[in-house]
Amino acid sequence: MLILKIIISVGIILAATGLARRFPSAAGLIGVMPLTGALTLVWIHVENRGDPLVMEKFTKGALWGILPSVLFFLAALWGFKKGFSLSMVLALSFSAWAAAAAVHQWLFR
């Protein structure tokens, strides 16, 4: 099962990065599409025998987890507009995401 998860995940990443050469905005859409969430739902369902409580908690966490992800990309957009290097943009973006993720986890304890 682990190998299947890895193959599917890598396939999606490779498709998005390959598409980025010609259609960067479409690749961006694929990179953040709910396909990742849907795959995770499938894996969680299989591994937890469809336990509705586990599924509900994951879905709630994912829904509210969108906000830290939005902050990640807003920080990245701002950093690129300011002309920062990729390493600076990633550091800034992950810092914004980590701060928001900490709040997310605090709220859902």
Disulfide bonds with the S-S distance in Angstrom:
none
